[in-house]
Amino acid sequence: MYELGEVVAERRIAMVLPDDGTSELVVRFGKPHPDPLPGGDWCCPFQIEGLADGAVDAAFGVDSLQAMLLAAYRVRLLLTEHAERTSARLDWLGQPDLGLRVDPGLLSQDVTTRSAYLAAADVAASLLRTPVLAERWTTPSALPYYSTGGLARHLANQITRTSELLDAPPGQTAIDVLAHFTGSGWVTTGAEEADNTDIRERGERAATETDAAQLAVEVDGVLAKLRRTVPAQPPYRIVDLGDWGLAVDDFLLTRLLELVVHTDDLAVSLGLPTPEMPAAATELTTDLLTRIAAWRHGPLAVVRALSRRERAPETISAL
């Protein structure tokens, strides 16, 4: 999607694999240039040769320097994630963080939430591209009252609607992420109640207006945009949800939960193995689900369900 163009900086990273084999990753930064999109600022393309397919990605900033600094920041995150996933050891002159330390003003939890959301969205988008979805579009899904197409549309909304809300004017006040769930009718009422029925009906109507192929194209296009806009969100941004607002990283956490849960639902509906989510996505989701479950059933019920089979309650389902 991006072109590297003129290379203005390069770094070679030594990599030691778990079997003690060695390799090298080559990081290249292209010359920053104005973003050609309307309203865009500056773009800095970068490439990590030896990582995945070596595709060119980009970071964006309000000027050329910020774009380059954020490109270095994104490269460090990608390299760290690769090292953790593969158990490889990376080194550049023995320097901490590979000499790529840039502080964009985000807390580590915020960084994890953003990268986990984007990684989970990638997994969901891949599932939405599977050919069997078109074959089962109108068949019942694993969720009561949902067709497979309606469920796919609902899953896709966690990507497309996220982009719409991030593009909208910011809100003024935010509530706690747990209060977002405890104050939502779809959480506090049954599957046949109005709040849940309305969500399903909207999804089913939207599913009749598209098909699997169109949905996959839509999601891929929006996700490409989110890869730029999500990392660039200021940490103080409030996303306006109508009745209330959420801090941007809390908002992305709620979308992450939806992606993890409904990717499983859709995979089961398609008769496919559930795709493995990144560890951070699963950990953040289970942590939030545990908090909701403790609110719904009481903390003792959750503790017993997780530690004492003989005294475990029948369910501690969060949703």
N, C-alpha and C positions, 0 to 999 in steps of 0.2 A: 504493500500500500504506500509506503514511504520510500524515497530515494535517498541514499546516503550522501550523494554529491561529493563535494570537495572535503577530504578528510583533514581536519585541523588539529586533532589530537589522537593519540593511540596509547594503549597500555596493554602489556602482556602479563597475564596472570598464570602462575604455575599451578597445576592441579595434580594432586596425588590421589589416585583412586583407592577404594577399599582393598583391592588386591595388590597394592603397592605399585601398580603401573602408573606411569606419569603421562601427562598431556599438557596442553597449553590452550588457554582461552585468550583471544585477542579482542580487545574492546576498542572500537573506533567511534569517534564523535565527528559528525559532519558539521559543516559551517552553519551556524544559526541563520535563519532567514525569516522574513515576514510570513505569517500564516496566510495562505491564499484564501481561506474561508472568510465569508463576510463576518465582520466583527472580531476576527482573529487577532492575536497579538504576534508572538514570535515562536518559532518552532526550531528545535535542535534535534536532528535525526541521530540515531546511534545504532550500532550493531555489535553483537557479541558473537564472534566467529568461534564455533566449537560448542555453542549452546543451542540445543534443539536444531532448527534448520538454518540458523544464522540470519533470520529475517531482520529487516531493518524496522526499528520502532522509532518513536519520537517522544519528546517531552515538550511542554509548552509553558511559556512565561510571558510576563508583561513587557519584558525587553529581552534583548539577545543574551545578556549575562544570566538573568534568572532562568531562561530556557536551558542554557548550558549547565548551570548548577543543578537544576532539577533533573536533567538527563544523567548527570553523574550520580545523583541520589537514586534514581530508578535503576541504574545499572548495579549499584551496590545491593539494592533489595533483591534484584533478580539473581545475582550471583550468590547471595546468602541463602535464598530459597533453594537454588540448585544444589548447593553444598549440603544443606540439611536433608533434602530429598534423596540424594545419592550417597550420602555419607562420605563425600569427597572432602579433601583438605585443600583450601585455596590459599595462595600466598603471593604477596608482592613485597619484596624486600623486608619481610618480617613486620610490616606496618599493620597496625590495627585497622580493621574495616577496609583492608586493601588500599589504604591511602585515598579512599573515596568518600570520606566522611563529609556530609553536607547536612545541616540542620534546617529543615524548612519550617520549623515552628510547630510540628505535630508531636503529640505524645506517641509513645511506642504502641499503645493500644489502638490509637486511631490508625496508625500505619497498618497494623495487622488487620484491622477490620476492612480497610479499603482494599488491600491486596487480596484478602480472603474473599471479599465480595466479587471482585473481578475474576478471580480464579474459579469461583463457583459458577459465575455467569458463563464462563467459557465451557464448563462441563455441561451446564444446562443447554447451551446453544448447540453443542455437539449432539446431544440427545434429540433436540428438535430437528436436526438434519437427517436423522435416521430414516431410511426409505419406508420402513414398516409403519411409520406414523400416518402416511397417506392412505395406506391400506385399511387402517383401523380408525380413521378420523371420526366416523359416525357411530362406532360401536361403543357400548358402555365401558366406562373406565373402572379402575379399582376403587374409586371413591363413589359412594352412593349419590345418585342424582346427576352425576357429571358424565357427559360423553368424553371419549378420549380427546376429541378435538377441542372441546370446551376446557378440559384440564390443561391441554397443551397451550391454549390461549392464555389461561390464567398463569401458567408458569412463565410464559413469555412476557406477561405484564410486569413481572418483577424486574425486567430489564427495560422494556419500553417505557413504562410508567415512571420508572426511576429517572430516566433521562428527561422526561417532561417536567417532573417536579424540580429537578436541579436547574432546569432552564427558566423556571418561573421566578417571579420576584420572591426574595426571602421573607420569612416570617419575622415576627417581633419577639415572641416569647416561646420558650420550650418547656416541655414537661419531661419527667423521667421516662426512660424506655419501658420500665415495668408498668408505669401508669398508662402508657399507650395501650398495652394489652388489657389491663384490668378495666380500662374505661371503654373498651371496644365491644359493641354488642355481639359481633361475630364470635368473640371469645367467651362471653358470659352467657350466651343463649344457645339453644340446641340447633341441630342441623336443619330442622324444619321451620325454624323461626325466621322472621322477616329479614333480619340482617344477613343471615347466611343464604337465604333464598335469593335475595337481591344480588349478591356477589355471583352466585351460580348462573342466574338468568342473564346477567351482563356478559359473563364469559361465554355462555351458549349462543347468545345473539351475535357476539363478535366472531365466534367460530364459524357461523353460517356466512359471514361476509368475507372469508378468506379461505385458504387451503394450506396444506402442510408446506408446500414449496414456497408460497408467498410469505408465510409466517417465518420460515427459516431465513429468507433474504432480508426481511424486515429486521429480525433480531440481530443478524450479523452486522447490518449497517449501523444500528443503534449501539451495539456493543463496541464497535470500532470507535465511535464517538466517545463512549463512556471511558474508554481506556485513556483518553486525554483529559476529560472533564473531572473524573473522580479524583485522581491524584492532585488536581489543581484546586480543589475546594478549600477555602480558608477554614480553619478549625472552628471559628466562631460562627460560621454560617448556620442559620436556622431554616429548615425546610418546612414550608407552610403546608399542612395537611388539611386545612379547613377548620375543623373544630379545635385544633391545637397544632403546635409545631414541635419538631424534634431537632436537636443538634444533628448536624449532618452525619456524623459518625454513628450516632444512635439510629438514625433513619436507615443508614446502610446496613446496620446490624439486623434491623427488622426485615429488610429485603433479603439478607443472607439466610435468615431462618426460613423464609418462604422458598428460596431456591433449593436449599438442602432437602426440606421436607417434600416439596412437590416434584423434585427430580426423581426421588424414590417412588412417589406415587405414579409418575408417568412411566418409568421403566417397568414397574410391575404391570401396569395397564398394557404395555406393549409386549409383555412376555420376555423381557430382556433383563440381563443382570443389571443391578443398580450400579451406575458408574461410581468409582471411588472419588470422593471429594478430598481436597487438600486437608491436611491435618488441622490447620488453623481454622478452616471453615467449619469442620465438625466440632472442634473444641468450643468455639464461640457459640455455635448453635446449641450444643448440649448444655452449656453453662446458662444460656438464656432460658431454655426449656426447663431446666431445673428450678430457676427462680420463679417461673410462672407456675410450675407444678407445686412448689412450696406455698405460693399464695393461694392456689386453688384447694389443695388438700392438707396443708399444714406441713411445717418442716419435719415433724416427727414421722409422718407418713412417708416422706421422701427418704429419710434416713433409714427407716425400717425396710422399705422396698429395696434399697441398695445394699443393705447389710445383713438383714435377718429374714430369711425366707419363711421361717415358721411364724413370724409376726407381720409379714408383709401384707399391706392392704390389697384389695382386688385390683386396683388401678391407681396409678399416679399420673395418668395422662395429662399433659399440660394443656392441650388444645381440645 
